[in-house]
Amino acid sequence: MYIEPHPYIPYVYKRSFEAQKETKATYPLNNNENYYFPKLISNNYRHNDGMFGNRDIINPKPVNQFRILCLGASTTGNYIKHKDRVYSYPLELEKNLNKLHPNREISVHNCGQGGWNSAEIMINFLINLYDTAPDLVVIYHGYNDIKHSLTSNYKSDYSHSRRNLAETYYLYRIASYLPDIPFLIYNAFISKVFPYVNPRYGINEAVSRGTSNITNEFKGTDTYERNLEHIIKVCKKSNIQIVLSTFAHYMYDNIKKDSLHIKYHEGVNEENKRITKLAVKHNLPLVDINNKIDYKDENFVDSIHFSPLGMKFLADEIGLVISNLISNKNK
């Protein structure tokens, strides 16, 4: 069990703990590529960072280091192992920037956490990551707030649709005593009785309350914008540079007629409008990934998560913008 409750965030990784075993990745796209989730260990700030996940964020920051934090959810935090090489977009971004600026010590830290919404990203940044003294923050985030937006009895603090993992943690404790038996019927029964038993796939259900309805209007778009703007305002006041990006949502053939995915696609489009609005309002660089990436299977493993090729594209586009900022700062 590699996650645990936190007083101010529904769940976090346990610190310096094996956060992921190496397993075969089961995605709807590119299954023939034999992608794996690599073995990862969490770092001192409860994220997976660096090649093996356990690269600590050194605090206080080394004097000559240019520190970049990548904020987001699973589309930032996701790792894929392919042909003995491990990929994540922050890893690719760090490689790019160090090639472009060989005389600078540039460190790009992966601060993404699967399943988090904009409120949790904001809180974690303000009470934890802000203390690492970043020089630049990248925000690539969308999609996860939409469920809250569509859940009835909407409240702008998401209390209508979110609960702390502590409320259901006892189910994980009970499940941990069950033997691991490789029988299909047995495992189907366990999954039925303990739907949260696999943290990777069950965590969202474990911390959710209320019922999401795709016929509801998007009531949380203002909240999504507000939460990200709080991060922007704190960064600007602290002379931390910010790069924003629109969010890519791939309506591949098998889901393009599905009503749930159609609704979420509309929601992502609304969020992208708000990200663009914030970039204009605060005079920030915007990487328009939504309109730049080729919506083809080769770039994705599902509707929102990138393949290694897609991760490289995201890193290339964001890297060009950051490289210009670093060059201008050096003049």
Summary of the structure (lengths in Angstrom):
residues: 331
radius of gyration: 19.5
end to end distance: 48.9
largest distance: 65.3
contacts: 1079
relative contact order: 0.15
helix: 41%
strand: 16%
